[in-house]
Amino acid sequence: MRPGQPVPPNEDTDLLFLDNLPDPVVASMEVRDRWFASAAVSPDGKAFFLLDLQRWLVGSTVRVAFLGGDTSLHRDIEDATRQITDASNITLDFGFDNATGQFRTWSTSDTEYRADIRVAFDQSGFSSLIGRDAITSFIGTPDGAFGGRPHQRSLNLGGFPIQRPDNWKGVVRHEFLHAVAFLHEHQHPSGGCEFQFRWEDDAGYAPTLDANGRYITDTAGRRPGIYTYLAGAPNHWSRAKVDHNLRPRDAAGALLGDFDQDSVMLYRFPALFYRENPNPCAPTGNGVDLSDGDVEGLLEAYPFDEGEAKRLSARRNGVVETLSGVKDLPAELGAGVKNLTVPH
């Protein structure tokens, strides 16, 4: 299902910061995805959707903790996530202590999980691991800042304690939707965005940088394509990283609904990203509030209906049983399969 930041950049003045997980984290996620794609089949023989496997269990309580920031900021973040929990059968527990007036915290020296979602503010940009990757120990490297171990960040809201973006509530909802297993809407396999984006430079484009190190239109009016644009500041992405973050995901990788232009998971890209403007892949939502489609996706992934919740649990158990029976399963992937059934 639909299941970084959705800031509306101005081509002339604003830099576009995209969700940016460290390369070792992405590499370990891709290894897991490829193996699940080849091995994960449901009892009825149909391919099981991977990010459905990465959902938290329906009706579960997912613990959240903070590294840095003050109580006022923590409370605002909790308040912003209520659009998510009000629309779904999942609880985000921020661990507020009435006696101390403080929310739950975690530390980079932790050896046991203080929380399932570990929020930090000290890395650049905004990003989050996807669903239960946050508690999957082989995601990332042991010495990395980001990863699925108890001492690692799983969600980052860079700079929030100093200055929040104007649409900070939308940023929080965007990242926490990642944290409950949603993907970017522009990567929806039936959205058609791959054919709407300008991947390559205009013919004859002369690489031209502005004062911020961003590639811009050259003196002849020729525009950089997405690959060139994102190779500049502030992202400095390779073509492979652009493909991972912008190209459509395989339909076998997620529960799918209709492409949703209103979704808070759909980026607001500069106009030069699109072949034409207005564009069917450009967002029509306000970038702050969940869309009707986002709510629909939450209800499908975390239904209140008891019968539907049992059906999803039974399907998950069937897949986990299939995965657990695979011979010569690598140890780290075996731990990941076990993690799918561990309640948190």
N, C-alpha and C positions, 0 to 999 in steps of 0.2 A: 504494500500500500504506500501511499505517500509517506512510507512507513509503510566568507560567510557573513555575512550578515546581510539582511535584506535592506540595505541602505540605498536610497536612490541617488547614485552619483551624478554629478554634473561633469560632462566630458571635459570642460575647460578648466575646472577648478578642483574637483575632488578626486582623490585617489581611491581606487576600488580594492578593498581588502577582502579576499575570499577565505572561506574556511581552509585552514592549512595545517593538516596533521603532519608530523615529522615523517620523513621517508621510511625509516625502519618500522614505524607503526603501520603505514600503508602496505609495506611489503609483507608483513606478517598477516595482515588482514587478507591480502590477495592470495597468499598460500592457503589459508583456511577456506576462502571462498571457492578456489579451484577444486580443493578436495571435496568439500561439501557438494559442489555441483556435480561431481562425478559419482559420488557415493550416496547422496541423500535421496532416497526414494520413499514414498509413503507406502503403507500397506496395500493400497490399491494400484501401485505401480506407477503413479504419476509423480513427476518431479515435485519435490517440496520446495517452497519458496524460502530462500536462505534467511532473509531478514525477518521472516515470520519465526524462524528458529531463534533469532536473536531478540525476539520480544521477551520482556519480563513475563512471568506467569500471570495470567488473568487474576485480578483480585489481590495481587501481592502488594506489600508495602516496600517501597524502594527508598533506602536511606540516602540522604544527601548531607554532605559536610563541606565546610569552607576552609580554605587556606588564605588568610588575609582578609581585608575588608572589615568594616565595622558592623554593628548590630543593625543600624538603619539600612545599610545596603543589603544585608542578608534578608531583612524583613521585606524589602521591596522586591527582591528576587523571588522569594516565596510567594508573595502576592501575585506577581506576574505569571507564575506557573499555574495559578488556579484555573485559568481558562483551559488548561490541559486536563487537570484532574477532575474538574467539574464535568467534563465531557467523556470521561472514560472510567472504567473499573480498575483503577490503579491509584495507589496513594504515594505521594512524594512526602516523605517524613524528614523535615529539616532539623528535628531534634531540639526544638526550643525548650529551654529549661526555665520554668516559671520562677524557680528559686533564685537563679543567677541572672535571669533576663538575657541569656546568651543562646545562640544557636550552636549546633554541633560543629566541631572543627576537626581537622585531620592534620597530620604532620608528614613531612618527607622522610621521617625516620620510622614510620609505622611498619610493623612486620605483620600485623593482622588488620583486616579491613575495619576501619572506623565507619565506612559508608560505602555504598554501591556506586554512587555518583560523587566524585571528588572534585569540587569546584575550586579553581584558582583564578587569580587575576594578574599573575606576574609574567605570563608569556605573551608574545606579540599576537595581535589579532584575536579572532573568535573561532572556537572549534570545539568539537565534541566527538568522543568515540560513539559508536553505534550500538545502542542497547546493551546487551550483556557482555559486549566486548570490554566494558568497564571493569568486569570482575573475571576476565579471562587472562590467566597469567602469562600466556605466551604472546600476547599482543604487545608489540614494542620490545625494546631491549631492556635488560635489567637496570642499566645505568641511565636510561633516558628519562626526560622530564615527563613525557606522556606515555601512558600504557595502562595495562590492566592489572597491575600489581598494587598492593595496599599503599605503597609509598609514592605512587605516581598520579599525576593529574589525569582526569578523564574528561573534564570539561573546562574550558578557559574563556574568560570574559576579560580580555586584556585591557588594562587601564581603567576599568570601571570605578575603582576607588578614587581616582583623580578626576576623571571627566567621563561621563556617560554620553554616548551618541544620542541625538535627539529622539531616535526611535528605539531607545534601549529596551523597552518592553518587547518589541518585536524581535530584537536580537536574542533576548533571554528565551522567548518562546521557540524561536528557530533552533537554538542549540539544545534546549531541553526536548524538543521533538526528535532531534537526532538521538538524544540519550534514551528515548523510548522506542528507538529503531526506525525512525522515518528517514528517508533519503531526500535529496534535492529534487524538486519537481522538474527542473529543466533536464534531468537525466531520466525522466519517465520514458520507457521504451516506445510508447505510442504517442508521445507528445509532438514528435516531428521536429524538435529543436535542432537536431543535427543538421537538418537541411535549411534551417532558418539562420544559422550562425555564419558569419564571415570568418572562416578559419584562417585563410591566407591573406597576404597583403594585396592591395591593389597593384596591378601590373606597373612595374617601374618604381615602386615606392623606394624612396631614399630614407634609410633609418634616421629619424630625427627625435632628439630627446628634449624635454622641457627641463626647467630648473630643478624639478623634483626627481629627475631620472626616469620619467615615464615617456614611452614612445607616443608621439603625436602625429597629426597630419603634416606632411612635408610641405615645402614652399609651393609645390605645384598642385596642392589639394589632394594628393593621393594619401590614402589612409593605411595605417598598419592593420593587419589581421589580428585575430585573437591570439595566435601563437606568439607573434611579435609583441603585442601589447602586454601580455602577461609575463613575457620574459624581462620586462622592465620593472621599475619600482612600482609598488612596494612588494610585489609577489616574487619576482625572479624565478619563474617556473620554467621547467623543461617542457618539451612537447609531450613527453610521457605523463608528466604531472597534470598538464592541461587535459589530456585525454581522460585520465582517471577521474578528474573532478568535474568535467563538463560533458563528455560524450555520454550518450544514453547507456543505462545499465541493461544487462540482459533481462528479458522478461522472466526468466527462471530465478531471478534473484530477489523478488519481492512480491508481496501481495499487491495486487494492482486494482486501482479504481480508474476513473476517467482522469485525463490530464486536467489540471485545475489552475487556471490563470490567476485565481484569487488567492492561492495558497501562500502562507507565510514562508513556505519552503522554496518559493520561486524567487531567484535573485532579480534585482533591478540592475541590469547591465547598461553600460553606455550605449548610445544609439549606434556607434560604429561596430558593435558586435553583431548587428542584424543586417541581413541582406536588404531589407526594406523596412520602412517605418511609416505608420505603426505596424507592429509585428504580432502575430498570434502567440509568440513565445514571451512577449513582454508582459509583466505582471499587471493585473488590473485591481488587485487588492491594495490595501493601505500599508502593507508591510509591517503592521503592528499586531492586528487581531487575527485569530484563527478564522479561516474561511469555513463555509458550510462543508466544503470538501474535506478540509482538515478534520473537522468534527466527525464527519462520516467515517474517515479513516481510523480515527481513534476508537470509534464505536465498533468497528469491525475487528480491530486488533485487541481491544480490551472491552468486550461486551458486558453489559449489565445483566443480560438475559442468561439465566442459569443454564438452560439447555445448550445455548450456543457456547458458553464458557466451557462446559463439559466436553462438547464436540472438539473444540480447539485443543483442549488438554489431551484428549484421547488421540488426536492426530499427532500431536507432538510426541507423545509416549511411543506411538508406533514407529515414528521416524528415528527416535533415539534408540529404540530397540534394534532397528535395522543397522544403524551406524555402529552400535556397540558390538554387533556380531561380525563386523568387517575384519578379516584377517590382516595381520601385519600392520595394524593401525599405529602410526607414529605416536610416541608417548605424549607429545605436546598436544596433538589433535585429540587423543583419547581424553586428556584432561578437559579439553574444550567440550567434548561430547558430554562428559559427566556433569560439567557446569550447567548444561541445558536443563537439568532436572533438579538442581539445587535451589531451594527457595531462599530468597533474601528479602 
